[in-house]
Amino acid sequence: MPERTPYVAANWKMHKTVAEAAAFVDALLPRIAATQHDVVLCPPYLALGEVVERSRGSAVRVAAQNMHEEAEGTFTGEVSAPMLNEVGVDAVILGHSERRQLFGETDEALARKLPAALAAGLEPILCVGESEEARDAGQTEAVLERQLQADLAGAEPGALAGIVVAYEPIWAIGTGRTATPAQAQEACAFVRDVLRERGLEADAIRVLYGGSVKPANAAELMAEADIDGALVGGASLDPEEFAAIVEAAG
């Protein structure tokens, strides 16, 4: 089985001004100077350039929180892959549950965005996850398979080696309720099985867990065989807490 480098990403959502983002990076870098993991910061659009510049020469890479599938056009309020390329962004979150729930993002849109990101040389961090109602109804695997199959449908299989998948159960995002390590492992293993069934080199693709990840539970979650890291929300806003999660990745 290929060795998978741990991957820890900080999704700041709509937090931090440019100045606050700069201060965070300056505080974080000394704390993770020795890490061998992939560390990814996902600031708001306005702070992307500042975070890229302050992170140069470090272990930190930078991701946007969303992008449009077109390179340009009459899409007020949107940001394109060429714009992200210009400021030095490495990756992009696609399909976060907040984008799906609050802004009506569909699997059909994601099937267009994902190949556009890959074509632009951006690493997609594709988010999938079930609601509390779906989990309680025993539909977790059905939801994950539907999302993965639909979201990956527009991409050439040969290009998908460059993706990261984040399993984020909606019921655990920002609620303080975390999936147990066993629940998270079961879902992440299922994600890998779906990727394998699509003919991908699934053992080489990183699968992350996201949902109220904190320093207190990070090591136990990321010790599971199919959990290769974390997509961290609230705890990623504090450099000391986020550095502790990076360290907990092994």
Secondary structure by P-SEA (a helix, b strand, c coil): cccccbbbbbcccccccaaaaaaaaaaccccccccccbbbbbccccaaaaaaaaaccccbbbbbccccccccccccccccaaaaaaacccbbbcccccccccccccaaaaaaaaaaaaaaccccbbbbbbcaaaaaacaaaaaaaaaaaaaaccccccccccbbbbbcccccccccccccaaaaaaaaaaaaaaaaaaccccccbbbbbbccccccccccccccccccccccccccccaaaaaaaaaacc
